[in-house]
């Protein structure tokens, strides 16, 4: 019998072709349905607890209020005096964020070095001594406290202490971002290769020298990238802090909203969007340059 006269089930490669045939039904379909249903079951109590009812936005009365609010944004306010004020407050917002992140670095760098186990001389033997371990735990607890309190709460505290103005915003950003930067710096330094650092310390090098010559060069790009990202976030935070009297664009935006001046609000929002977009581009350029 020739190959051409063999039945299909006995042709060479028939079993291989059958195995390569795509299944008629997604084999993971049942698993996806199960996990989706489980997610809905778990999220439903959260929605009830938070009274999450997005459909109320489409009620006729709410739509009228929303339409009236959006209509008040036009025409935009762009007279010379107002735009000079906007330019001044925009610069103040950037200055607030930059000064806050700079102070956060002054706070975060030494705390992160103290919290990094790789830079502990007593840990070279395999187990850190009691007092260095206690100090490391206290430093990490301090970083937890700093980043646990939102910058908005710190701003409310400092507004009462130093009064209204950018100083309260700078201090609020410095404390919260100091905790964030210190925690992430310590994790970055501990997560990488540490043989060179340990070898330097075993041969008599100090911890600061081991950090500068071994640990920092291998993590500089990642540390710089995260720092620049936090600076970008600080610009957004500085606008929010203005709503509690910390100065900058946020305070002017709050004043315009209280006066129901939609044209000023729209102008300030557009300037804020442009500022965040510019900060995003600068941040991306710096991360690329430092990579």
Secondary structure, DSSP 8 states (H G I E B T S, - for coil): --GGGS-GGGSTTHHHHHHHS--SS-TTHHHHHHHHHHHHHHHHHHHHHTT--GGGGGSHHHHHHHHHHHHTT-S----HHHHHHHHHHHHHHHHHHHHHHHHHHHHHHHHHHHH-GGG-SGGGGSS--HHHHHHHHHHHHHHHHHHHS-HHHHHHHHHHHH-SSHHHHHHHHHHHHHHHHHHHHHHHHHHS--HHHHHHHHTT--HHHHIIIIIHHHHHHHHHHHHHHHHHHHHHHHHHHGGGT--SHHHHHHHHHHTT-HHHHHHHHHHHHHHHHHHHHHHHHHHHHH-
